[in-house]
Amino acid sequence: MPWLPERRTVQNHRGHGICLTVRASRTNAGRTVMFYKLKHNATRRKDQVQATGRGSLEAAAKAATHMENTMMKRLYLALAILIGAPSLAAAATVAVSTGNVNLRAGPSTGYPVVTVVPAGTRITTYGCVSGYSWCDVSFGAYRGWVSASYIQVVYRGNPVIVTPVVAPAVGLTVVAYNRAYWDTYYAAYPWYGRWGHYYRPGYPVAPAARVTSHDRAVTCTGDSCTATRTTTGIYGGSASQSRTCANGECNATRNVVGPYGGTASRTRNCSTNSQSCTVSRTGPAGGTRTRVFQR
């Protein structure tokens, strides 16, 4: 039958703990095993160190102290990184979207839509392309580009839209758009492989509008309604169109004037009574072609 070990509580200047003496028999000498609870030398107050003698106990205490010093060094390094973190984010500017706007994968309406930013949503702006027409922003987990006309920042205590004058004053600098940006944020999207289709080095931002003016109006009297529309292009050309419908018939006329004075026109007459339409076109040289469509 095995013998139970002797159990004693011991204490010295290094700590206190339990002393177990294990004997092969009642009369044989045994091997003493001590479990000490170290004080300031341990990494934690409740750490236990097994030792068969004083020398082993001291070695274990030194090892615990070395581990504590290593952990403290790592903690100081982490704190230093955290202290320096605000300076890394200082270039970002908090802004608000003025309306529901598409967050795109590039600084142009030609790039695919990543998501829609709701009106009044807080966004973070990191910079804009040259001219400050489009800006690099983040919205939640999304990253992309928004037209500057939809971005509102605080400037001199007032909410204002981002402009070339306001942007530098609120810390928005000019940033580049390139393939590295595309690879970083859009690798998981289905259109990621079509970089060459979307990217146009000659047009890093949206091209200017091709129309300088556009007007339309509709007037109705009794059973008759007339609609008119006029458009002027950036090179001086214009187009005008009118359509009148009454008593089951519609007549439409469209006239186009080119930037060098050339003209072209089209007239179309449709009737529900005859269920037919007649279309005539006149080109710049004066030639006319007429076609009749019968239902």
N, C-alpha and C positions, 0 to 999 in steps of 0.2 A: 504494500500500500504506500503511495507517495506521501512525502512529508510536506506540510504547508509551509510556505516561507514566513520568516519573521518580518514583522512590519513595525517600523519606528518612525517617528517624526523628528527630523533634525533641522537645525538652523545654524547658519554662520554668517560671516560678513558678506557673502556673495548671494544669499537668498535663503529660502526655506523650502522644504520639500519632504518627500517620503523616501525612506531608506528601506530597501528590501534585501534580506540576506537569505540566499537560497542554498540549502545544504543537501548533500546526497543522502545523509542519514542524520539521526539525532546527535551523533558524536563527531561526524566529519566536519572539517572546516568548509565554509561556504564562500561563494563569490558575492560580494556586495554590489548592488546596483542602485544608484541614487538618481532620482528625478528632481531636479531643482527648478524652481520658478525664479528666473533671473529678474533683477530689477531694471535699472537704467541701461544695462548692457544688452538687453533683448530688444528685438524689433517690435515686439508687442508684450504687454504686461503678462499675458497668460502663456507665453511660449515656454515649452519645457525642453530641457537639454539633458540627455542621458550621459552620465559620466561614471567611470569606474575609479576615478581618482581625481585629485585636485588639478593635476596638470591637464587632463582632458577637459575638465570643467573650464579652466582658464582659456584653453584653445577654442572651445565652443563659444565662450563669451566674446572673444575677439572676433570670431567669424560673424557673430550676430551684429556686433558694432560696425564691422565693415559693410554688411548688407544695409544697415540703417543709413550709413553715410552715402552709399550708392543711390539709394532711393531718394534721399534729400537732394542730391545733385540733379537727378532727373526731374524732381519737382521744381527746383529753381529754374531749370532750362525751360520747362513747360510754361512757368509763369512769365519768363522773359519773352517767350513767343507770343503769349496772350497780350502782354503789355504792348508789344509792337504791332499787333494785329490792326488796331484802329488806323494806323498810318497807312497800311496797305489799302484800306477801303476808303481812304479820304478822297480819292478821285471820283467816287460814286456820288451822285446827286439824287436825292429823293424828289419825285415828281408825281403828278396826278394826270390821268388821261381825261381829256375834256369830253370825249364821246366814245361810243362803241367803235373800236378801230381794230383793223387786222394787224396782228404781229407777224411780220414776214421774215423769211429766211435771208433777206438781203435788202439793201437800201434802194428799193424800187418796187413799183406795183407789178413788175414782171416776175418777181420771185414768189414762190409758193407761200401759202398762208400756214403759219405754225399754229396759231390759235387766235381767238378774238379777245381783246382786252375790254372789259365792260367800262362804261362811262363812270367817272369818279373813282376809279381804282388806283391805289397807290402802286407806283412802279419805281424802279431804280434805273437811273440813266448813267451810262458809263462814258459817253462821248458821242460825237456826231461826225459825219463826213464833211469834207470841205464844202463850205457854203451853208452848213447847218440846216439842210433840208430834210435829212433823215438822221435818226439817232439810235444808237445801240442801247437797248433796254432789257431788263429782266422783269418778268411777271410770274410770281410763284416759282415753279420749277422750269418755266419756259424762258428762252433767251432768243432775241431777234431784234428786228428793226421796225420803228414806227415813224411815220411822218412827223416832223417837228411841229406842224400846225396843230397836232393833237396832244402835245405835251405842255403841261402847265407847271411852272416852278415859282418859288417865292423869290422876288427880286425887290430889294429895298422895302421889305415889309408887305408887299402886295403880290397877289397871284398874277402871273403874266405868262403868255405863250413864249416858247423858246424861239428866239430870233438870232441872227448873227451878232447883234449888239448885246443881247442878254446872256447868251450862252457862255462866253468867256468870263463874264462877271460872276456867274454862279458856279464856276469851276468845270464847265464842260469844254473839253479840248477836242481837237480833231483827231479821230482814230481811223485806222485803216480797215478795209474789208478785203479779205482774200480767202484763198482755199483753206488755209489753216483754220480760220473761223468756222467755215463750213464743215470741215472734218471734226472739229471739236464738239459742235452742238447738234449736228443733224445726221449722224451716222445711223441712227435707228429709224429714220423716216423713210417711207417708200420711195420718195423722189431724190434720195441722197445721191444715187448714181448718175443723176442728170445734171451735174454741175456745169458741164460744157454747154448744155442747152440754155441754162438760165444766165450764166455769167457773161457779161459783155464789157470787156476792158475799156472800150471807148465811151461807154455810157454807165458809169458807176452809180449814177442817180437817175431818177425818172426824167425822160425827155420833156421839154417844155410843151405846153398845150399847143395844138395846131389850130385852134379856134380862138379868136379874140373877142367875139361877141355872138350872142345867141338869144333870140327873142321868139316868143310864141304867144298866140292869143286865140281865144274861141269866143264867138258871139252867136247867140241864137235869137231868132225872132219868129214867133208863131211855130210853124212846122219846119222852119229852115234854120240850119246851122252852118256857120262858116268858120274855118280854122286857118290861121296864117302862121308861117314860120319863116324866119330869116336868120342867116348865118354869115359871118364874115371871117375869112381866113387870115393867117398871119402875113400872107404875101399880097393881100389886097383883093383877092377874089371873093365872090359872094354867091349865095344861093337863096332863092325865095320860093316859097311854095304856098299855094292856097287850095282849099277844098271846100266845096259847098254841096250840101245834101238837102234835098227837099222832094216830097211827093214820090219817093221811091227811086230817085235818080241822084247820082253823085258826079260832079265835075271837078277835076283836079288839074292844076297847072303848076309846072315847076320850071323855073328859069335859073340858069347858071351863067355867071360872068367870070371868066378867068382873069388872072393877074395882068394879062397883056391885052385885055379887051375882047377876047373871043367869047362867043355866046353859044349856048345850047338850050333847048327847051323840050318839054314833054307835056302833052295834054292827054287826059284819060277821061272818058265818059262811060259810065256804067248805068244800066237801067234794069230794074227788077221786072218791068213789064215785058221787055224783049229778052230778058235773061242773057244779055250780051254786054261786052265792053269793047270800046274802040280806043286804041292807043296810037298817038302820032308823035314821032320824034324828029327834031330838026337839029342838025349838027352845025359846027362852027362854019363850015363852008356853004351852008344854005340848003343842003340836001335834006329831004323829008321822007320818012318811011312811016306807013300806016298799017296797022294790023287790027283785025277784028277777031274777038274771042267769043264763041257762042257756047252757051251751056247746054 
